[in-house]
Amino acid sequence: MEHSFGVLIRKGGPDDEDVLLALFDEAVAWLVARGQEGQWGREPWSTSPNALARVHGLVTSGELWIAENGNESVGALVVGAAPPYVDPIREPELYITLVLTSRRLAGRGYGSILVDHARALAIERDAHLLRVDCWAGAPSLIAWYEAQGFARAATFRVNGWLGQALEQRLQTAPCSV
C-alpha cells in the first residue's frame, strides 16, 4: 500500500529479520545515547539471544509490515492480539505490538504513517479499539502517541518494567440491516 511521501508499506515476513534487527540496533543505540536504557536495554538486539528470539517471533507472526522509502526500509509495524500483561477487553480490538522507525530518519512522519496503517487494518477487521503500549519512563513517546489520537489507559508492570497502555476508539462503518 502506497502512502504519502512515497512510502510503501508491504507485508513483512521471515526474510525481514535482518531489517528488523537493524532497526532495533539503531533504536537501542539512540536510546542509550539519551540515557533511556529502560526502554530496550543497553545491548544491541543482534547480540542478545532473548532479543533474537523475540525478533524471530515478530517476523514469523504473520502481522509484520515494513515501511520502505525507495530501496530503504524506514520502519516496521507489528499488530495482533493484546499481550497477556495488559488488561483484557470485551470488544473487537487490534493491538499494536511494535512501531519502530529509523532514528536516523526521525521527524519524517514514518511512525505516523505506520500508525495510520494500523488504524486502517483495525477498521478493515471491524475492530472498535486500537491499543498500544510503551515504556512509561518516556514522556515524549507517550505524548507522541497522544498526538496520534491515543489516550492513556492503565499502567502495568512486567518484571519491574513500567509500561503505559494507550487506546484509541475507532469509527467503523455502520452495519446495514
Backbone as CSV, one residue per row, in Angstrom:
resi,resn,N_x,N_y,N_z,CA_x,CA_y,CA_z,C_x,C_y,C_z
1,MET,0.847,-1.170,0.000,0.000,0.000,0.000,0.897,1.239,0.000
2,GLU,0.703,2.138,-0.968,1.487,3.367,-1.081,0.878,4.452,-0.209
3,HIS,1.734,5.158,0.524,1.310,6.254,1.389,1.978,7.540,0.928
4,SER,1.719,8.591,1.660,2.307,9.878,1.330,3.829,9.819,1.403
5,PHE,4.476,10.773,0.806,5.932,10.909,0.785,6.607,9.738,0.087
6,GLY,5.877,9.003,-0.773,6.476,7.889,-1.491,6.752,6.675,-0.635
7,VAL,6.158,6.600,0.546,6.383,5.467,1.436,5.466,4.319,1.022
8,LEU,6.049,3.161,0.887,5.308,1.945,0.575,5.297,1.086,1.828
9,ILE,4.129,0.577,2.182,4.046,-0.372,3.294,3.700,-1.721,2.694
10,ARG,4.589,-2.670,2.948,4.397,-4.014,2.406,4.342,-5.014,3.545
11,LYS,3.724,-6.140,3.258,3.662,-7.241,4.218,5.075,-7.764,4.427
12,GLY,5.451,-7.951,5.679,6.766,-8.470,6.000,6.704,-9.938,6.365
13,GLY,7.864,-10.514,6.583,7.935,-11.925,6.943,9.329,-12.314,7.385
14,PRO,9.604,-13.613,7.441,10.886,-14.116,7.935,12.106,-13.540,7.212
15,ASP,11.968,-13.187,5.948,13.098,-12.620,5.215,13.467,-11.223,5.712
16,ASP,12.637,-10.645,6.566,12.885,-9.291,7.081,13.534,-9.284,8.462
17,GLU,14.023,-10.424,8.911,14.629,-10.494,10.239,15.805,-9.523,10.366
18,ASP,16.688,-9.474,9.348,17.837,-8.560,9.400,17.386,-7.093,9.377
19,VAL,16.320,-6.798,8.644,15.776,-5.436,8.597,15.324,-5.024,9.992
20,LEU,14.570,-5.887,10.644,14.043,-5.573,11.970,15.175,-5.466,13.002
21,LEU,16.146,-6.367,12.929,17.283,-6.293,13.853,18.059,-4.988,13.677
22,ALA,18.268,-4.570,12.443,18.990,-3.313,12.193,18.222,-2.126,12.769
23,LEU,16.896,-2.125,12.617,16.087,-1.040,13.180,16.161,-1.048,14.709
24,PHE,16.102,-2.238,15.333,16.215,-2.334,16.786,17.600,-1.876,17.257
25,ASP,18.649,-2.327,16.590,20.005,-1.931,16.995,20.178,-0.420,16.905
26,GLU,19.669,0.174,15.854,19.743,1.632,15.688,18.967,2.337,16.804
27,ALA,17.791,1.820,17.121,16.960,2.432,18.166,17.614,2.301,19.534
28,VAL,18.183,1.137,19.836,18.832,0.942,21.132,20.011,1.905,21.279
29,ALA,20.835,2.042,20.255,21.969,2.973,20.315,21.473,4.402,20.551
30,TRP,20.407,4.775,19.879,19.815,6.113,20.023,19.289,6.318,21.439
31,LEU,18.589,5.321,21.978,18.044,5.416,23.330,19.155,5.487,24.373
32,VAL,20.172,4.660,24.236,21.284,4.652,25.183,21.988,6.010,25.174
33,ALA,22.169,6.595,24.002,22.816,7.907,23.899,22.016,8.986,24.633
34,ARG,20.738,8.751,24.843,19.869,9.697,25.540,19.569,9.286,26.978
35,GLY,20.245,8.254,27.448,20.043,7.809,28.824,18.715,7.115,29.054
36,GLN,18.156,6.493,28.013,16.850,5.843,28.119,16.960,4.329,27.943
37,GLU,17.891,3.725,28.686,18.085,2.274,28.594,16.870,1.498,29.066
38,GLY,15.988,2.143,29.821,14.821,1.472,30.362,13.862,0.961,29.307
39,GLN,13.974,1.465,28.093,13.078,1.015,27.021,13.447,-0.404,26.580
40,TRP,14.649,-0.575,26.026,15.037,-1.863,25.454,16.431,-2.306,25.871
41,GLY,16.966,-1.722,26.928,18.275,-2.128,27.415,19.420,-1.372,26.753
42,ARG,20.637,-1.842,27.025,21.850,-1.167,26.537,22.517,-1.906,25.377
43,GLU,22.238,-3.187,25.238,22.966,-4.012,24.266,22.230,-4.086,22.935
44,PRO,22.978,-4.133,21.827,22.325,-4.322,20.519,21.499,-5.606,20.526
45,TRP,20.325,-5.533,19.934,19.464,-6.712,19.901,20.087,-7.838,19.083
46,SER,20.913,-7.495,18.116,21.524,-8.518,17.266,22.528,-9.380,18.027
47,THR,22.877,-8.997,19.282,23.822,-9.778,20.077,23.168,-10.467,21.274
48,SER,21.871,-10.300,21.432,21.172,-10.857,22.590,20.299,-12.045,22.184
49,PRO,20.553,-13.229,22.750,19.719,-14.392,22.409,18.225,-14.156,22.675
50,ASN,17.882,-13.503,23.788,16.467,-13.234,24.081,15.861,-12.298,23.047
51,ALA,16.606,-11.255,22.681,16.103,-10.313,21.679,15.996,-10.973,20.312
52,LEU,16.971,-11.804,19.966,16.912,-12.520,18.682,15.663,-13.401,18.624
53,ALA,15.353,-14.062,19.721,14.151,-14.903,19.766,12.894,-14.048,19.623
54,ARG,12.880,-12.888,20.273,11.716,-12.001,20.168,11.532,-11.519,18.729
55,VAL,12.625,-11.117,18.090,12.537,-10.651,16.704,12.070,-11.780,15.796
56,HIS,12.578,-12.986,16.023,12.124,-14.125,15.213,10.611,-14.310,15.363
57,GLY,10.110,-14.181,16.578,8.669,-14.287,16.796,7.896,-13.196,16.063
58,LEU,8.440,-11.996,16.044,7.758,-10.893,15.356,7.711,-11.113,13.847
59,VAL,8.820,-11.562,13.258,8.844,-11.711,11.796,8.064,-12.925,11.321
60,THR,7.806,-13.867,12.218,7.024,-15.047,11.834,5.571,-14.951,12.306
61,SER,5.180,-13.805,12.850,3.833,-13.635,13.402,2.748,-13.562,12.333
62,GLY,3.125,-13.249,11.119,2.128,-13.055,10.062,1.512,-11.680,10.095
63,GLU,1.951,-10.834,11.021,1.379,-9.490,11.181,2.442,-8.400,11.150
64,LEU,3.545,-8.663,10.439,4.618,-7.697,10.282,4.400,-6.900,9.000
65,TRP,4.586,-5.598,9.104,4.505,-4.691,7.963,5.781,-3.859,7.943
66,ILE,6.364,-3.686,6.768,7.606,-2.929,6.616,7.320,-1.677,5.792
67,ALA,7.776,-0.532,6.299,7.672,0.729,5.570,8.975,0.944,4.807
68,GLU,8.833,1.259,3.521,10.002,1.492,2.684,9.867,2.832,1.979
69,ASN,10.982,3.516,1.865,11.041,4.739,1.073,12.145,4.511,0.049
70,GLY,11.737,4.335,-1.191,12.699,3.923,-2.205,13.160,2.517,-1.900
71,ASN,14.468,2.326,-1.868,15.028,0.999,-1.574,15.401,0.834,-0.111
72,GLU,14.986,1.776,0.731,15.384,1.743,2.136,14.214,1.389,3.050
73,SER,14.453,0.437,3.952,13.459,0.110,4.981,13.562,1.175,6.064
74,VAL,12.445,1.867,6.323,12.466,3.008,7.249,11.658,2.759,8.518
75,GLY,10.941,1.642,8.575,10.158,1.364,9.763,9.476,0.019,9.695
76,ALA,8.930,-0.373,10.842,8.228,-1.652,10.950,7.044,-1.505,11.893
77,LEU,6.017,-2.277,11.607,4.797,-2.323,12.400,4.433,-3.785,12.602
78,VAL,4.049,-4.129,13.833,3.514,-5.460,14.106,2.215,-5.257,14.873
79,VAL,1.167,-5.911,14.415,-0.141,-5.835,15.070,-0.609,-7.246,15.399
80,GLY,-1.655,-7.323,16.230,-2.201,-8.630,16.565,-3.081,-8.546,17.789
81,ALA,-3.125,-9.643,18.510,-3.916,-9.718,19.734,-3.163,-9.031,20.872
82,ALA,-3.902,-8.604,21.864,-3.294,-7.956,23.034,-2.402,-8.942,23.774
83,PRO,-1.267,-8.474,24.271,-0.401,-9.355,25.057,-1.017,-9.639,26.424
84,PRO,-0.579,-10.694,27.087,-1.187,-11.085,28.363,-0.956,-10.109,29.511
85,TYR,-0.005,-9.206,29.391,0.289,-8.297,30.503,-0.612,-7.062,30.558
86,VAL,-1.485,-6.865,29.577,-2.434,-5.743,29.645,-3.822,-6.275,29.956
87,ASP,-4.637,-5.409,30.539,-5.999,-5.813,30.881,-6.762,-6.222,29.633
88,PRO,-7.442,-7.371,29.678,-8.254,-7.788,28.529,-9.484,-6.881,28.395
89,ILE,-9.997,-6.804,27.197,-11.227,-6.054,26.956,-12.240,-6.988,26.325
90,ARG,-13.483,-6.527,26.299,-14.560,-7.374,25.768,-15.165,-6.762,24.530
91,GLU,-14.328,-6.331,23.613,-14.810,-5.800,22.342,-13.731,-6.049,21.297
92,PRO,-14.111,-6.033,20.039,-13.117,-6.265,18.986,-12.035,-5.179,19.003
93,GLU,-10.797,-5.624,18.978,-9.670,-4.683,19.005,-8.542,-5.196,18.131
94,LEU,-7.617,-4.282,17.837,-6.342,-4.638,17.237,-5.281,-3.991,18.119
95,TYR,-4.232,-4.736,18.407,-3.181,-4.256,19.302,-1.917,-4.018,18.487
96,ILE,-1.335,-2.857,18.657,-0.047,-2.571,18.036,1.028,-3.122,18.963
97,THR,1.701,-4.137,18.506,2.763,-4.767,19.273,4.071,-3.997,19.115
98,LEU,4.255,-3.395,17.932,5.508,-2.694,17.658,5.287,-1.617,16.612
99,VAL,5.795,-0.436,16.901,6.007,0.617,15.906,7.463,1.005,16.069
100,LEU,8.255,0.836,15.030,9.691,1.084,15.106,10.128,1.759,13.819
101,THR,10.757,2.919,13.965,11.234,3.622,12.774,12.718,3.930,12.915
102,SER,13.343,4.176,11.798,14.755,4.532,11.791,14.956,5.831,12.554
103,ARG,15.784,5.798,13.568,16.076,7.007,14.352,16.908,7.977,13.530
104,ARG,17.669,7.461,12.583,18.471,8.304,11.696,17.575,9.186,10.833
105,LEU,16.359,8.727,10.607,15.409,9.446,9.747,14.232,10.007,10.555
106,ALA,14.452,10.203,11.849,13.387,10.694,12.741,12.839,12.032,12.241
107,GLY,11.561,12.241,12.516,10.926,13.508,12.173,10.345,13.574,10.774
108,ARG,10.380,12.482,10.042,9.859,12.470,8.669,8.438,11.912,8.570
109,GLY,7.847,11.556,9.718,6.466,11.101,9.721,6.267,9.622,9.492
110,TYR,7.337,8.842,9.482,7.190,7.408,9.222,6.383,6.712,10.312
111,GLY,6.577,7.091,11.560,5.806,6.496,12.650,4.324,6.768,12.501
112,SER,3.984,7.995,12.136,2.568,8.349,11.928,1.965,7.548,10.788
113,ILE,2.737,7.352,9.737,2.257,6.558,8.600,1.985,5.120,9.042
114,LEU,2.862,4.565,9.873,2.658,3.198,10.367,1.434,3.113,11.276
115,VAL,1.233,4.108,12.142,0.033,4.110,12.990,-1.221,4.252,12.126
116,ASP,-1.168,5.077,11.101,-2.306,5.186,10.174,-2.603,3.837,9.527
117,HIS,-1.554,3.102,9.181,-1.744,1.776,8.576,-2.397,0.824,9.578
118,ALA,-1.957,0.872,10.835,-2.572,0.031,11.870,-4.037,0.389,12.043
119,ARG,-4.338,1.671,12.024,-5.735,2.124,12.159,-6.569,1.585,10.996
120,ALA,-6.041,1.656,9.788,-6.763,1.145,8.619,-6.970,-0.368,8.718
121,LEU,-5.953,-1.086,9.188,-6.099,-2.535,9.373,-7.183,-2.842,10.403
122,ALA,-7.196,-2.088,11.490,-8.191,-2.310,12.544,-9.602,-2.082,12.004
123,ILE,-9.797,-1.011,11.275,-11.119,-0.715,10.725,-11.526,-1.786,9.714
124,GLU,-10.575,-2.194,8.888,-10.834,-3.259,7.912,-11.265,-4.553,8.597
125,ARG,-10.762,-4.791,9.801,-11.070,-6.007,10.565,-12.225,-5.802,11.548
126,ASP,-12.931,-4.687,11.411,-14.086,-4.360,12.263,-13.732,-4.263,13.739
127,ALA,-12.529,-3.826,14.046,-12.143,-3.589,15.441,-12.677,-2.227,15.873
128,HIS,-13.115,-2.140,17.097,-13.639,-0.883,17.626,-12.588,-0.099,18.397
129,LEU,-11.480,-0.768,18.710,-10.457,-0.154,19.539,-9.087,-0.530,19.004
130,LEU,-8.189,0.446,18.995,-6.790,0.222,18.654,-5.999,0.527,19.925
131,ARG,-5.183,-0.441,20.362,-4.403,-0.226,21.581,-2.925,-0.416,21.292
132,VAL,-2.119,0.166,22.171,-0.664,0.098,22.075,-0.113,0.295,23.479
133,ASP,1.131,-0.095,23.693,1.775,0.244,24.958,3.206,0.670,24.686
134,CYS,3.772,1.339,25.666,5.158,1.782,25.568,5.730,1.921,26.971
135,TRP,7.005,2.203,27.043,7.679,2.409,28.320,7.132,3.673,28.963
136,ALA,6.671,3.556,30.199,6.094,4.701,30.909,7.154,5.735,31.291
137,GLY,8.423,5.380,31.190,9.506,6.298,31.510,9.914,7.205,30.374
138,ALA,9.118,7.245,29.316,9.421,8.083,28.151,8.254,9.036,27.888
139,PRO,8.185,10.145,28.642,7.051,11.069,28.476,6.891,11.586,27.051
140,SER,7.998,11.766,26.332,7.881,12.274,24.962,7.260,11.226,24.037
141,LEU,7.515,9.952,24.298,6.900,8.889,23.493,5.403,8.800,23.792
142,ILE,5.045,8.898,25.053,3.624,8.899,25.413,2.923,10.085,24.754
143,ALA,3.559,11.259,24.796,2.989,12.457,24.163,2.851,12.252,22.655
144,TRP,3.812,11.553,22.035,3.719,11.286,20.596,2.494,10.422,20.291
145,TYR,2.284,9.376,21.092,1.098,8.539,20.887,-0.181,9.343,21.104
146,GLU,-0.187,10.221,22.087,-1.363,11.067,22.309,-1.602,11.967,21.102
147,ALA,-0.547,12.458,20.486,-0.691,13.276,19.273,-1.230,12.453,18.104
148,GLN,-1.076,11.121,18.166,-1.615,10.232,17.125,-3.082,9.880,17.394
149,GLY,-3.652,10.414,18.481,-5.057,10.177,18.788,-5.311,9.172,19.889
150,PHE,-4.262,8.683,20.534,-4.422,7.728,21.622,-4.627,8.467,22.934
151,ALA,-5.314,7.807,23.862,-5.500,8.330,25.228,-4.894,7.323,26.195
152,ARG,-4.347,7.835,27.270,-3.767,6.946,28.278,-4.852,6.071,28.893
153,ALA,-4.506,4.816,29.072,-5.389,3.875,29.773,-4.634,3.486,31.042
154,ALA,-4.431,2.227,31.270,-3.799,1.751,32.501,-2.275,1.680,32.367
155,THR,-1.612,1.700,33.520,-0.198,1.350,33.558,-0.100,-0.096,34.034
156,PHE,1.043,-0.707,33.801,1.248,-2.102,34.184,2.736,-2.324,34.418
157,ARG,3.056,-3.425,35.079,4.456,-3.807,35.309,4.691,-5.210,34.758
158,VAL,5.836,-5.367,34.104,6.288,-6.672,33.641,7.736,-6.807,34.096
159,ASN,7.974,-7.702,35.049,9.328,-7.908,35.588,10.001,-6.593,35.972
160,GLY,9.262,-5.712,36.617,9.803,-4.436,37.064,9.754,-3.316,36.042
161,TRP,9.478,-3.642,34.796,9.398,-2.645,33.720,8.017,-2.001,33.768
162,LEU,7.967,-0.673,33.868,6.691,0.035,33.949,6.236,0.440,32.548
163,GLY,5.064,-0.029,32.171,4.512,0.275,30.865,3.267,1.136,30.955
164,GLN,2.997,1.836,29.870,1.796,2.664,29.748,0.985,2.137,28.569
165,ALA,-0.239,1.700,28.837,-1.144,1.285,27.768,-1.921,2.511,27.307
166,LEU,-2.131,2.597,26.010,-2.904,3.689,25.414,-3.939,3.078,24.483
167,GLU,-5.022,3.806,24.253,-6.083,3.277,23.391,-6.699,4.390,22.552
168,GLN,-7.280,3.954,21.459,-7.938,4.871,20.536,-9.225,4.221,20.033
169,ARG,-10.319,4.893,20.263,-11.615,4.420,19.789,-11.682,4.677,18.287
170,LEU,-12.191,3.717,17.525,-12.232,3.820,16.065,-13.651,4.015,15.562
171,GLN,-13.747,4.748,14.484,-15.029,4.908,13.780,-15.105,3.785,12.752
172,THR,-16.036,2.884,12.962,-16.219,1.804,11.992,-17.498,2.058,11.229
173,ALA,-17.559,1.511,10.056,-18.749,1.707,9.218,-19.965,1.062,9.863
174,PRO,-21.102,1.732,9.832,-22.300,1.129,10.415,-22.740,-0.084,9.609
175,CYS,-23.299,-1.027,10.313,-23.813,-2.240,9.662,-25.112,-1.931,8.936
176,SER,-25.289,-2.498,7.757,-26.557,-2.304,7.070,-27.500,-3.464,7.436
177,VAL,-28.749,-3.143,7.594,-29.734,-4.142,8.011,-30.585,-4.555,6.850
